[in-house]
């Protein structure tokens, strides 16, 4: 499958770029917090009065875990939150918990709701409480309304980042579900296609076999040579049917066995020859431009096959004219038989509607075409199909 192939080759490269970006963000955040640890106030006194090595350790704990947030989202959020809370209590940070926002985004995007929602519920009060205590109680840098404002900004950053990640996860899940639905629909369509192909193969060849079996039974004693010829046709038709069924059912195999090409315009001659063996004298005319898609050629082949099968079943022995013309704008398929032999004054039997005509109409509708079918005034039955060439790749 191209999807899985490209998935295996492209995903590691894309993930490598993302890990590189995370590493850059981690180093930048670490450097920023080291700068905060050395920050001085307006009077020249340092804001953070603890040992510098401890400030560097806290800065590393705030920034460096971001480098691996894609591998362990929850663990990174816990580590970063603990480091930021400590930094807040020591009056180090001067920004609204950007590292916690980056970690919360991945938790919302990568973790299922049963883990990400409780993580958010714990993260927000811890972060806001630490900010408020650091700003207004332990090392008062602001009055309590300003501290509440800073805590609100932290809440907005972490909650907003988690919300964006959670939304992205939902959209990805919906996209995956839609892809699965499309795959299932494609599988159903393929099964229907195979069912149609099997119906066409079995119906056509069994009709030929039934006609020839009737001939063989009728002339077995009076004309053994004709009976043997009919049995020979039955044998050849049976082998042809088995070969086509193997090709059609081959798509269901998992061994990857090579299959023959789908029948197209080049196989119409053999289709006419089979009908001739069953008592329908076929006059075939094909005028088609080159470049018709394989699916279009298969549709033409099956429509002609359906019509000839009906002629064999309901009108043999008879004559039948098949005309296929295709140009840049339209494909015209006309099949007309003269009907079965009839005694003088006896009306010609009409072809009853059945699955054959339904199959022709269904195939034509797939390509946006039209079908006209019915008895001819001069006798016999005619099928006329029009398919647009435009839109056929």
Secondary structure, DSSP 8 states (H G I E B T S, - for coil): -HHHHHHHHHHHHHHHHHHHHHHHHHHHHHHHHHHHHT-B-TTS-BS--S-HHHHHHHHHHHHGGGGGTTT-HHHHHHHHHHHHHHHHHTT---SS-HHHHHHHHHHHHHS-HHHHHHHHHHHHHHHHHHHHHIIIIIT-SS-HHHHHHHHHHHHHHHHHHHHHHHHHHHHHHHHHHHHHHHHHHHHHHHHHHHHHHHHHHHHHHHHHHHHHHHHHHHHTTT-HHHHHHHHHHHHHHHHHHHHHHHHHHGGG-SS---------GGGHHHHHHHHHHTTEEEEEEEEE-TT--HHHHHHHHHHHHHHHHHHHHHT-SEEEEEEEEE-SSEEEEEEEE--S---TT---------HHHHHHHHHHHHTT-EEEEEE-TTSSEEEEEEEESTT--
